[in-house]
Amino acid sequence: MLKKCLKYDLKASLLIWSILSAAVLVMSTVGGFAIKTLVLELDGIVFGASILCVFVYYILGIVYLIAGIGLGIYRFYQSFRTDEAYLTFTLPVKRKTLLHSKMLSTAILFISTIAVILIALIISFSIVPDGEGSMLSSALTSIGDGLKESYMANGFWTVVYIAQGVILGALALSAVMLFCFSIAMRTSGNKTRSKLGIGKNLALVFLVYVGIGAMTVPIVLLIATIVIYTDALAIAGTVSQAESGFIIFLSLIMFTMLAVIINVFLYKDNLAKITRKLNLT
Amino acid sequence: MSNVPVLKCENLCKSYQAGKAVLDGFNLTIEPGRIVGLLGPNGCGKSTFLKLVCGLLVPDGGKIEIEGKERSEESNLLISFLPERTYFDSRSKVSELISLFDDFYADFDRAVAEKMMNDLHIPLDAKLKTLSKGMKEKVQLIMVMSRKAKLYLLDEPIGGVDPASREYILNTIISNYNPEASIIITTHLIADIEPVLDDFAFMTYGGNIVRMGNADTVREATGKTLDELFREEFRC
């Protein structure tokens, strides 16, 4: 049943998402050539048109990112908060499966959107010249060299830096999920269905994250103090790159863990509300 | 035919606000193979009752049994519910809705649904948002009645439908449903729906049943139609 639910959840967003993805990918080629024109410093109308193209590409990228995330959130809203909830909750599907399907489709849309943006950037950078090759090859070479250098200097901590990027992504996804849960929570928890309060939901997510931050900071500061002043990493003198990397990594881990704990709590709360306390008036 | 009631409600209670019970100790038993009209004034709790049965609301107290088993998530397999509002995604095509029902409900008869759509001149490739309110209601009713469910809950099924189509829809209801299944219909258009009803229940505020019985028997005994009896009972 999860497969079927997921199929319909993704199908509901597929058309708009596909059109936007195609537009972004087409624009990545056009934008790549536009950036190439700017790099080659051509004059006149071509230069003006190139600036316009790059601007449109930039705006489209932002719109696409927002839409990619927004479509998943909208699916939560549509299924749980509009009259479509009458269909959602009368389907012969376990409520848990319904919630899982919405969560998965939101995550898939989010990850796919990020993937398309990365592909678009790769396309653009492969067109833009840099020295004898393209900007892509230069970027890949410099990233490779940077990683090698970092590994030589910091060893294990290079892996930690890479992990930070992954954690940041997970953190962004958990923020999206939190937003979705806050929508679902307000749907099923209320005695009567209230109108969508995007502002209130955003404020809730923001407050939760500020709260997590407030809880994280003192703990991280304490650990950082211990690390630095006890030379726990056996590096004497000033704060080394390895030490600062460790502290940043620790902060992110703490922040993400708290975000995940809150998400798990909200997930359980949502599930209880749609299974045992549903009030669709 | 099974002797187990399709639906049995005992002491059902529901309130949206503290101290204002919409249903207070509501009792109703529906035997298999009956078409029951649940009739009452606005706000007496008819829709609330249907939503409780299909799980869109959680009762504050009491018991709901579907085919002898306590209502659960699995009960949705046995119930076909038509809400009083349009509840399908308006961007969907009629054919997509048919596929959705076909995918999720093992008892959905695709051929019957397509035939009924054709009879009511509803194009399968039409998007719901391009159809009128009445046409949307017809689509919903067809989808719900194309299932071979055990219990159909129809909340105002013909409210927005033109009189010419009402007859077709009522005939559809009678001819399509499983003889072992039961139907509960709530409506204000009593005169229209009366010919198809086996039983009726007049419901008043607080979920009290003030009169119920076999439609033919009551008509013969009183010499009045259900519509006339309803007007007498609930005269303002």
Interface residues (C-beta under 8 A of the other chain):
Chain A: K4 K7 Y8 A12 Q78 D83 E84 A85 Y86 L87 F89 T90 L91 P92 V93 K94 R95 K191 T192 T275 R276 K277 L278 N279 L280 T281
Chain B: Y16 Q17 K51 C54 G55 L56 L57 V58 E73 E74 N76 L77 I79 F81 P83 R85 T86 Y87 F88 D89 L100 D103 F104 Y105
